[in-house]
Every structure is written in structure tokens, then in C-alpha cells.
């Protein structure tokens, strides 16, 4: 079983070492980076983490800004790890970016428990943890740079399209309900299914050779969408 990849963005070297040693001992792959720009560059070079632990008081880029830029690439779960206990800050972080929030000082076993709970809510992330995800001989996806390469042609994605594709790929082979897609892509907005359909149509026009007969993103009418790595053997899922 592939290890869960944890990105820790923390400028306190002592805390980084403690978290790294503990999580590594308990079977995680941990990358520790001390500031936001370096963390974002690491993602562009090495691929997305399964989960990000982000401090708010970083040297050159606030943790909210790091989270915002990460969320423009993909739907990566975030836990804020910080010394602030201001209620307004915590509420803002949870509403906009994070799955959870842990205040320093904390017990390492509590941190791991929170990581386990968040990852348990997420489907398998194996596909989306590589720098460039190879789907087949025609399609590659580069989430960190918001683009796909289809038949050797680079095509840019909007942040919304990138997040939609990330959620679908993370659930490859399973239908993702419309309400779940809306909740993950627009967590703080009142968005209806018509808006989802518009964005999905635009994504399909970029992704599919024939958007009217899709190969990768299939529709189950009235329910949701499914990313298909291989063509389905039956036509139970309608295009």
C-alpha cells in the first residue's frame, strides 16, 4: 500500500523535526518545507501531497495565501497547524480552506489522529500524487501547472476545471454525485447544478476528442459524473 504523502509547511525547525520523525515512524512520507513559495515550487516539481499541514505565521507568505494557491491547483485537504487561537481566524480558515485546525502546542498523536480522520474522508489519492499523471497514451494531467497534455498538445485549465478534474480523478471508476462536486469545488458559494454543468461542459471540450461522446468523463443523468480511466464495458453510464 502506498504511503500517504504529507507536506508540512512550518518555519519552526524543532516542530518540523518532531512532526517529521513521528509521522515517518508511523508510516507516512513527510516533506518539511519552511516557507510558502518553496512549498509551492516543490509541488510544481514533485507533485501534490495527499494532505498539507500548513502554519499560518510563515516568513514571507501567510498560510491562507499558501492554501489559496494550493486550492487553485487541486482539492488537496489541509490542516492548519498554528499558534493562533483567535476564533475569527479559525472560522475563516475552516470556511475557506481547511478540513481541520490544530493549535500549538499539540500532542503528536492527536495530530496523527486528525490526519487519519481527514484522509479517511477522502478517496484514494494515488492517481493525483504524481507530478504529471499519465492516464493513457493520449492524456497526461499536470495539476500543479493547471494543464493537460492531450495528444501532445498542452491545454490550460482554469482553477475550477483543475479542481473538478482532481476530484473526479481521485474517485476514478466511481460516480461522484453532483452535490459532492459542488461542495468540494465551491465550498463557500451557493452554486446550483446548472453552474456545474457549464463548467463540466467546458472541461469536456478541452479533455475529450468528441465532447458529445465522452471517453473520460461520463454522466449518470440526475446523479453525477464519473472519470473513466478505461472505456466502460457496458453502456449503463449514459453520455
Backbone bond lengths (Angstrom), bond angles and torsions (degrees), N, CA, C in turn:
res aa  C-N    CA-C-N  psi(-1)  N-CA   C-N-CA  omega(-1)  CA-C   N-CA-C  phi
1 X - - - 1.466 - - 1.524 109.41 -
2 X 1.324 116.74 133.09 1.451 121.06 -177.91 1.521 110.54 -69.24
3 X 1.341 115.67 139.69 1.454 120.36 178.74 1.525 110.70 -70.21
4 X 1.327 115.67 146.60 1.456 120.13 173.87 1.522 108.70 -73.65
5 X 1.323 115.81 131.56 1.460 122.30 -177.13 1.530 109.51 -93.87
6 X 1.339 115.88 118.06 1.455 122.45 -177.67 1.529 108.98 -108.91
7 X 1.328 116.34 127.14 1.454 121.26 172.69 1.520 108.33 -103.37
8 X 1.340 117.18 117.29 1.455 122.48 177.50 1.522 108.68 -105.07
9 X 1.335 116.29 118.09 1.465 121.59 177.93 1.526 106.53 -107.78
10 X 1.315 115.76 100.19 1.467 122.40 -170.42 1.527 109.07 -150.16
11 X 1.338 117.47 128.14 1.459 120.30 -176.85 1.525 113.33 -90.67
12 X 1.317 118.72 -6.73 1.458 121.88 176.00 1.527 108.57 -88.34
13 X 1.344 115.71 110.36 1.465 120.31 -174.64 1.520 111.85 -62.74
14 X 1.332 116.97 -35.05 1.453 120.05 -179.75 1.515 112.30 -65.02
15 X 1.346 115.95 -45.08 1.468 119.80 178.11 1.520 110.55 -64.66
16 X 1.323 116.79 -42.01 1.467 120.61 179.14 1.520 111.34 -57.70
17 X 1.334 116.12 -44.05 1.471 119.13 -179.03 1.522 111.35 -65.33
18 X 1.327 116.74 -43.61 1.463 119.98 179.68 1.531 111.43 -61.28
19 X 1.346 115.90 -47.20 1.466 120.26 -179.29 1.522 110.51 -65.59
20 X 1.330 116.99 -44.27 1.457 121.58 -179.77 1.533 110.82 -59.95
21 X 1.330 116.32 -49.01 1.465 119.89 -177.77 1.527 111.02 -62.36
22 X 1.325 116.51 -43.39 1.465 120.53 -176.72 1.528 111.36 -67.71
23 X 1.334 116.38 -49.00 1.469 118.85 -177.22 1.524 111.60 -69.05
24 X 1.322 117.04 -36.80 1.466 119.87 177.09 1.525 110.59 -62.14
25 X 1.319 115.71 -42.27 1.470 121.01 178.09 1.525 111.12 -61.14
26 X 1.315 116.07 -30.19 1.464 120.01 -177.45 1.537 112.51 -98.56
27 X 1.320 116.46 19.23 1.467 120.00 167.28 1.508 117.51 95.59
28 X 1.343 117.93 12.79 1.453 120.54 178.51 1.532 110.38 -98.43
29 X 1.301 115.70 154.76 1.463 121.85 169.89 1.529 106.77 -97.39
30 X 1.326 117.38 116.69 1.459 121.49 -171.39 1.519 110.46 -115.99
31 X 1.327 115.63 134.71 1.462 122.84 171.71 1.521 107.39 -120.00
32 X 1.333 117.04 124.08 1.465 122.35 -179.08 1.520 109.65 -108.24
33 X 1.319 116.28 125.08 1.463 122.10 179.69 1.525 107.78 -133.65
34 X 1.329 116.38 141.55 1.459 120.28 -168.37 1.520 115.05 -92.51
35 X 1.323 118.85 -7.70 1.461 118.89 -179.91 1.526 111.30 -152.30
36 X 1.345 114.57 160.76 1.455 121.26 -173.63 1.517 115.34 -61.71
37 X 1.349 119.07 -52.64 1.467 118.79 -178.09 1.523 112.85 -58.25
38 X 1.329 116.90 -39.22 1.466 119.62 178.60 1.532 110.82 -66.94
39 X 1.329 116.36 -36.89 1.465 119.56 178.60 1.524 110.90 -64.50
40 X 1.318 116.67 -43.92 1.465 120.39 179.82 1.525 111.10 -65.98
41 X 1.323 117.27 -37.02 1.468 120.17 177.52 1.525 110.41 -67.80
42 X 1.325 116.49 -38.65 1.470 120.12 176.85 1.524 110.26 -59.37
43 X 1.319 116.98 -43.26 1.461 120.91 179.68 1.525 110.38 -61.83
44 X 1.325 116.57 -41.57 1.469 119.92 -179.62 1.528 111.40 -63.85
45 X 1.338 116.08 -32.61 1.455 119.91 -177.84 1.527 112.99 -88.72
46 X 1.340 116.98 -33.28 1.463 120.17 -170.29 1.516 114.84 -117.37
47 X 1.320 117.37 -6.45 1.454 119.47 177.73 1.511 113.23 100.50
48 X 1.315 115.54 172.16 1.459 122.46 -175.39 1.527 111.50 -76.02
49 X 1.333 116.92 147.48 1.460 119.39 169.88 1.517 110.17 -81.47
50 X 1.323 116.65 166.59 1.460 120.48 171.24 1.514 110.78 -75.41
51 X 1.346 116.33 -32.26 1.459 121.85 178.46 1.526 108.35 -152.78
52 X 1.327 116.37 147.61 1.466 121.40 179.08 1.523 109.73 -118.26
53 X 1.319 115.94 132.27 1.459 123.22 172.38 1.518 106.76 -106.12
54 X 1.319 117.66 115.27 1.460 120.99 -169.68 1.521 110.79 -124.45
55 X 1.330 115.99 125.11 1.464 121.85 172.09 1.523 108.20 -76.82
56 X 1.316 117.08 150.50 1.470 120.10 178.17 1.518 112.02 -85.72
57 X 1.334 117.81 -39.53 1.463 120.68 -174.89 1.507 112.72 -89.34
58 X 1.327 117.05 64.66 1.457 121.92 -179.70 1.530 110.46 -86.41
59 X 1.331 118.65 159.87 1.466 121.47 -172.01 1.523 115.92 -60.53
60 X 1.334 118.46 -48.50 1.466 119.45 -172.06 1.519 114.08 -120.21
61 X 1.327 118.39 -8.47 1.456 120.85 -178.80 1.523 108.89 -146.43
62 X 1.314 117.59 122.27 1.459 121.32 -178.64 1.531 110.10 -61.18
63 X 1.320 114.98 148.95 1.456 119.87 -179.02 1.512 114.18 -58.43
64 X 1.342 117.35 -31.50 1.461 120.06 176.62 1.531 110.72 -64.98
65 X 1.330 116.88 -39.08 1.472 120.08 179.92 1.527 110.59 -68.22
66 X 1.334 116.52 -41.53 1.471 119.55 175.83 1.523 110.08 -58.46
67 X 1.322 115.37 -44.58 1.469 120.65 -179.24 1.524 111.35 -64.38
68 X 1.326 116.58 -41.96 1.455 120.84 179.45 1.527 110.90 -60.20
69 X 1.314 116.20 -44.67 1.475 119.08 -179.85 1.518 111.88 -68.60
70 X 1.327 116.36 -36.44 1.464 119.24 176.54 1.519 110.97 -65.48
71 X 1.329 116.71 -40.33 1.461 120.78 -179.53 1.525 112.17 -69.28
72 X 1.325 117.81 -18.83 1.467 120.39 174.93 1.525 111.59 -77.43
73 X 1.322 116.71 -15.43 1.468 120.82 177.65 1.524 110.83 -89.27
74 X 1.344 115.72 -45.94 1.467 119.13 -172.44 1.521 109.32 -166.74
75 X 1.314 115.16 171.96 1.461 121.55 -178.59 1.529 109.45 -89.72
76 X 1.332 115.85 66.76 1.456 121.76 179.94 1.527 108.96 -86.55
77 X 1.327 118.98 127.38 1.465 120.13 178.05 1.528 111.37 -68.38
78 X 1.329 115.61 142.94 1.464 122.45 -175.84 1.521 109.83 -127.64
79 X 1.324 115.39 138.14 1.460 122.01 167.24 1.521 107.32 -119.07
80 X 1.319 117.48 124.84 1.457 120.23 175.44 1.523 109.26 -81.03
81 X 1.328 115.70 132.06 1.457 123.13 178.28 1.528 106.14 -122.20
82 X 1.320 117.34 105.87 1.463 118.71 -169.08 1.523 111.50 -154.21
83 X 1.324 115.40 164.88 1.464 120.87 -179.41 1.524 112.62 -87.52
84 X 1.325 118.31 -11.16 1.459 119.70 -178.83 1.524 111.35 -73.94
85 X 1.323 115.86 139.88 1.464 119.63 173.37 1.522 110.62 -124.06
86 X 1.345 115.22 23.36 1.458 121.22 177.62 1.520 109.91 -70.71
87 X 1.318 116.11 123.68 1.462 120.66 -174.91 1.519 112.15 -61.41
88 X 1.324 118.01 -42.88 1.464 120.41 -179.33 1.529 111.30 -61.31
89 X 1.336 116.62 -40.95 1.465 120.43 178.62 1.524 110.94 -65.06
90 X 1.319 115.77 -43.42 1.465 119.71 179.67 1.523 110.96 -62.82
91 X 1.326 116.80 -45.05 1.468 120.63 -179.61 1.524 110.35 -63.73
92 X 1.333 117.28 -43.82 1.467 120.54 178.77 1.523 110.63 -60.74
93 X 1.326 116.93 -44.44 1.464 120.13 -179.55 1.507 112.89 -64.02
94 X 1.330 116.82 -40.67 1.455 120.11 179.97 1.524 111.78 -69.41
95 X 1.316 116.71 -38.17 1.467 119.66 -178.97 1.527 111.79 -69.67
96 X 1.322 116.93 -38.39 1.466 119.68 -171.75 1.523 114.29 -93.60
97 X 1.340 117.07 -37.44 1.456 117.80 -166.62 1.529 115.52 -132.33
98 X 1.326 117.79 -42.91 1.458 120.16 -161.23 1.517 113.78 -101.29
99 X 1.326 114.80 152.27 1.456 122.55 171.78 1.523 110.67 -84.27
100 X 1.334 115.79 -26.65 1.462 119.62 -176.46 1.525 108.94 -158.87
101 X 1.337 115.82 172.32 1.456 122.78 -172.53 1.522 106.70 -149.51
102 X 1.331 117.32 124.82 1.458 120.30 177.46 1.530 108.79 -126.81
103 X 1.326 116.02 133.76 1.469 121.71 -173.02 1.523 109.78 -100.85
104 X 1.333 116.24 134.17 1.464 122.53 174.98 1.535 109.54 -72.17
105 X 1.323 117.20 147.05 1.474 127.38 -8.52 1.525 110.67 -75.75
106 X 1.316 116.46 152.41 1.459 120.63 -177.32 1.523 109.63 -137.93
107 X 1.312 114.96 160.31 1.460 121.31 174.43 1.527 108.74 -83.06
108 X 1.317 116.08 135.78 1.461 119.96 -178.44 1.527 111.70 -62.79
109 X 1.307 117.04 -35.99 1.463 118.79 179.66 1.529 110.90 -68.50
110 X 1.350 117.57 -30.04 1.462 119.99 175.03 1.524 110.25 -68.09
111 X 1.328 116.45 -41.90 1.466 120.05 177.65 1.527 110.52 -59.34
112 X 1.325 116.59 -46.24 1.466 119.16 -179.99 1.522 110.76 -63.08
113 X 1.325 116.95 -39.07 1.466 119.91 178.88 1.519 110.74 -61.94
114 X 1.322 117.03 -40.91 1.461 120.48 178.60 1.528 110.77 -65.99
115 X 1.323 116.85 -38.98 1.466 120.79 176.31 1.528 109.90 -61.33
116 X 1.318 117.11 -45.70 1.468 121.52 -179.71 1.527 111.28 -59.92
117 X 1.331 116.03 -43.06 1.463 120.01 -178.98 1.529 110.73 -63.35
118 X 1.336 116.70 -44.33 1.460 120.08 -179.31 1.526 110.47 -65.36
119 X 1.332 117.54 -47.07 1.462 120.42 -178.42 1.519 111.80 -65.55
120 X 1.333 116.93 -30.94 1.463 119.90 178.97 1.521 111.72 -66.36
121 X 1.340 116.67 -25.05 1.469 120.03 178.50 1.515 111.95 -81.15
122 X 1.330 116.17 -13.88 1.455 120.45 -176.76 1.525 110.48 -101.04
123 X 1.323 117.81 141.73 1.461 119.96 173.88 1.529 110.40 -67.98
124 X 1.316 116.31 178.59 1.457 121.25 178.42 1.520 110.81 -54.49
125 X 1.352 115.28 135.65 1.470 120.15 -179.29 1.525 111.85 -108.59
126 X 1.330 118.08 10.33 1.452 119.36 -172.19 1.520 113.18 -56.92
127 X 1.331 117.04 -42.87 1.455 119.44 -179.17 1.519 111.97 -58.26
128 X 1.319 116.41 -43.73 1.459 120.44 -168.45 1.512 113.96 -90.82
129 X 1.327 119.49 12.57 1.450 120.53 -177.88 1.525 113.42 -100.68
130 X 1.318 117.65 -0.72 1.466 121.18 177.61 1.530 110.01 -91.18
131 X 1.361 117.40 151.85 1.476 119.53 179.22 1.528 112.45 -54.94
132 X 1.324 116.17 -47.50 1.458 121.84 174.27 1.524 107.06 -127.46
133 X 1.316 116.06 121.59 1.462 120.93 -175.66 1.523 108.90 -90.05
134 X 1.319 116.35 119.33 1.461 121.48 177.96 1.527 108.93 -90.97
135 X 1.308 115.79 116.65 1.464 120.72 179.16 1.524 110.52 -87.49
136 X 1.323 116.11 -48.75 1.458 122.24 176.49 1.522 107.44 -160.75
137 X 1.326 116.66 -167.39 1.467 119.48 -177.00 1.525 113.49 -68.77
138 X 1.320 116.70 -11.83 1.472 120.73 -178.58 1.527 113.63 -101.97
139 X 1.343 117.19 -30.69 1.466 120.40 -167.37 1.518 112.64 -126.57
140 X 1.336 114.80 129.95 1.457 123.29 169.78 1.526 108.17 -127.50
141 X 1.345 116.12 147.51 1.456 120.83 -178.47 1.524 108.83 -124.58
142 X 1.337 115.97 129.54 1.459 122.92 178.10 1.528 107.23 -118.53
143 X 1.331 116.23 91.58 1.461 120.23 -176.14 1.522 112.14 -66.37
144 X 1.333 117.55 -37.44 1.454 120.85 -175.75 1.524 112.30 -63.49
145 X 1.336 116.43 -25.46 1.465 120.44 179.19 1.521 112.20 -111.47
146 X 1.348 116.55 12.03 1.468 122.03 177.71 1.529 111.99 49.92
147 X 1.322 115.11 59.24 1.464 118.20 179.15 1.521 110.67 -155.88
148 X 1.309 115.01 159.70 1.451 122.13 169.03 1.523 108.00 -120.09
149 X 1.310 115.62 158.96 1.458 121.23 171.13 1.520 106.23 -120.63
150 X 1.328 114.99 109.07 1.463 121.68 -176.70 1.517 108.50 -114.04
151 X 1.333 115.40 117.15 1.467 121.11 -177.75 1.526 110.91 51.37
152 X 1.334 115.10 47.53 1.471 124.50 177.27 1.528 114.32 68.24
153 X 1.321 117.06 11.99 1.464 121.01 177.44 1.526 109.40 -110.34
154 X 1.342 116.24 125.14 1.459 120.98 179.45 1.525 110.03 -80.88
155 X 1.340 115.86 130.05 1.462 121.84 -177.52 1.526 107.93 -130.89
156 X 1.326 116.92 123.92 1.449 121.31 -178.74 1.515 112.70 -75.30
157 X 1.334 115.52 147.60 1.460 122.67 175.94 1.526 109.10 -114.49
158 X 1.315 116.81 145.97 1.454 119.95 169.45 1.533 107.90 -74.06
159 X 1.347 118.60 160.23 1.461 119.16 176.31 1.528 112.70 -54.86
160 X 1.325 117.66 -39.80 1.465 119.98 179.33 1.523 111.17 -63.39
161 X 1.331 117.30 -43.26 1.463 121.03 178.72 1.523 110.79 -64.17
162 X 1.330 116.54 -39.39 1.460 120.59 179.95 1.527 111.08 -64.04
163 X 1.333 116.99 -42.88 1.461 120.31 179.39 1.524 110.74 -66.73
164 X 1.333 116.98 -43.91 1.466 120.33 176.76 1.526 111.23 -55.68
165 X 1.322 115.48 -47.06 1.462 120.25 -178.33 1.524 110.70 -65.55
166 X 1.329 116.61 -37.90 1.462 120.22 179.53 1.525 111.33 -63.83
167 X 1.320 116.95 -44.39 1.470 120.37 179.25 1.531 110.15 -63.57
168 X 1.325 117.23 -43.54 1.463 120.53 179.96 1.524 111.24 -64.59
169 X 1.321 116.64 -42.61 1.460 119.80 -178.44 1.518 111.31 -67.76
170 X 1.331 116.17 -36.76 1.454 120.60 178.20 1.531 110.38 -63.10
171 X 1.308 116.62 -24.72 1.470 122.44 179.05 1.523 111.75 -108.01
172 X 1.312 117.54 24.45 1.461 121.46 -173.88 1.522 111.86 -49.23
173 X 1.334 114.93 130.78 1.454 121.13 179.93 1.506 114.39 89.45
174 X 1.349 116.94 -3.51 1.464 121.58 178.69 1.524 109.27 -125.41
175 X 1.314 116.01 144.61 1.456 120.41 176.52 1.527 109.32 -74.00
176 X 1.321 116.25 127.11 1.467 121.84 175.22 1.527 107.32 -98.20
177 X 1.311 116.22 120.96 1.458 119.89 -177.04 1.524 111.16 -65.51
178 X 1.330 114.93 149.82 1.462 120.48 -179.52 1.528 112.18 -54.88
179 X 1.319 116.42 -42.23 1.467 120.11 -176.84 1.529 111.32 -65.21
180 X 1.333 116.82 -34.19 1.457 119.56 178.12 1.520 110.46 -70.13
181 X 1.321 117.20 -43.10 1.457 120.51 177.82 1.526 110.96 -59.10
182 X 1.308 116.18 -45.45 1.460 120.30 179.98 1.527 110.32 -62.70
183 X 1.324 116.99 -42.44 1.461 120.67 -178.81 1.520 112.22 -65.05
184 X 1.333 117.81 -36.48 1.456 120.49 -178.68 1.523 112.28 -79.62
185 X 1.317 117.53 -35.47 1.464 120.33 -174.52 1.523 111.73 -87.65
186 X 1.329 116.51 -34.81 1.475 120.56 -178.74 1.531 109.17 -127.41
187 X 1.332 118.60 66.77 1.467 120.42 -172.47 1.527 114.14 -66.76
188 X 1.324 117.75 -22.35 1.468 120.61 -174.52 1.524 113.19 -114.89
189 X 1.332 116.50 12.59 1.456 120.25 -176.94 1.522 110.59 -124.60
190 X 1.321 115.01 153.42 1.460 119.89 173.47 1.525 107.57 -89.91
191 X 1.311 115.15 99.70 1.460 122.10 -175.22 1.522 108.47 -119.45
192 X 1.330 115.43 138.70 1.462 120.94 -178.72 1.525 110.39 -107.15
193 X 1.312 115.54 169.66 1.461 120.21 -174.50 1.522 112.76 -63.15
194 X 1.311 117.86 -27.87 1.464 119.83 177.06 1.525 111.10 -60.31
195 X 1.339 116.49 -40.42 1.460 120.39 177.96 1.518 110.52 -65.08
196 X 1.321 116.60 -42.62 1.461 120.68 176.99 1.519 110.71 -59.00
197 X 1.320 117.25 -44.48 1.465 120.52 -179.21 1.523 111.74 -62.37
198 X 1.327 117.17 -38.22 1.468 120.47 179.06 1.525 110.47 -62.88
199 X 1.332 116.40 -47.37 1.466 119.79 -179.57 1.521 111.51 -67.04
200 X 1.335 116.99 -37.13 1.450 119.56 178.41 1.525 110.92 -66.89
201 X 1.329 117.31 -37.20 1.458 121.13 176.98 1.523 110.77 -61.99
202 X 1.334 116.27 -43.27 1.467 119.95 179.06 1.519 111.58 -65.88
203 X 1.329 116.42 -39.44 1.465 119.71 177.65 1.517 110.94 -64.34
204 X 1.316 116.36 -43.36 1.463 119.74 179.24 1.527 112.05 -62.26
205 X 1.317 117.59 -37.74 1.467 120.03 179.77 1.522 111.25 -61.47
206 X 1.333 116.65 -28.96 1.459 120.52 177.79 1.526 111.76 -84.39
207 X 1.318 115.50 -32.98 1.462 121.16 -169.60 1.523 114.01 -91.26
208 X 1.308 115.83 -32.04 1.458 120.63 -170.77 1.525 111.85 -104.51
209 X 1.337 116.16 139.90 1.461 119.97 173.78 1.518 110.58 -63.53
210 X 1.342 116.29 -34.90 1.461 122.20 176.72 1.523 106.96 -135.64
211 X 1.339 117.43 100.85 1.464 121.16 -174.57 1.529 112.33 -65.90
212 X 1.321 117.45 -18.26 1.461 120.72 177.95 1.531 111.68 -81.85
213 X 1.324 116.96 -18.80 1.465 122.44 176.18 1.526 107.22 -130.97
214 X 1.330 116.77 73.99 1.460 120.75 -170.33 1.525 113.78 -69.87
215 X 1.310 114.01 144.18 1.461 121.65 177.76 1.520 110.97 -98.23
216 X 1.330 117.07 -39.87 1.468 121.16 -172.36 1.529 112.94 -95.57
217 X 1.309 117.69 -45.80 1.463 120.07 -176.87 1.520 109.16 -109.51
218 X 1.303 115.83 111.93 1.455 122.29 -178.37 1.526 109.43 -103.43
219 X 1.316 115.78 153.53 1.463 122.08 -179.32 1.517 110.87 -111.07
220 X 1.325 116.48 132.32 1.462 119.96 165.74 1.516 105.24 -105.62
221 X 1.305 115.53 108.95 1.461 121.25 -169.55 1.523 111.95 -56.92
222 X 1.318 114.13 131.46 1.446 120.62 178.36 1.514 115.00 77.01
223 X 1.345 116.61 -1.38 1.472 119.75 -177.51 1.520 111.58 -119.45
224 X 1.353 116.71 -60.37 1.448 119.29 -177.14 1.516 112.44 173.35
225 X 1.334 115.50 -150.47 1.463 121.68 -174.22 1.523 109.75 -133.82
226 X 1.331 114.95 156.58 1.455 121.00 179.25 1.517 110.07 -137.47
227 X 1.330 116.23 133.92 1.460 120.78 172.57 1.516 108.52 -88.06
228 X 1.322 116.51 125.79 1.450 122.61 -177.22 1.515 109.51 -111.08
229 X 1.322 116.33 114.36 1.459 120.28 178.47 1.515 110.41 -72.70
230 X 1.346 116.64 -38.88 1.456 121.94 175.45 1.517 108.69 -118.39
231 X 1.332 118.07 150.81 1.462 119.53 178.77 1.519 110.92 -57.17
232 X 1.346 118.25 135.84 1.462 120.43 178.84 1.519 111.32 -64.40
233 X 1.338 115.00 149.33 1.466 119.25 -178.44 1.520 111.67 -81.13
234 X 1.346 116.31 -19.80 1.446 119.33 178.46 1.512 108.97 -125.30
235 X 1.309 116.54 175.41 1.450 120.98 179.84 1.522 110.87 -109.57
236 X 1.345 117.00 34.48 1.465 120.46 178.29 1.518 111.47 -67.25
237 X 1.342 115.96 -29.93 1.457 120.50 176.97 1.521 107.50 -92.33
238 X 1.305 117.25 119.19 1.461 119.79 -175.34 1.514 110.53 -82.14
239 X 1.300 116.84 145.49 1.464 121.28 173.63 1.497 109.78 -86.03
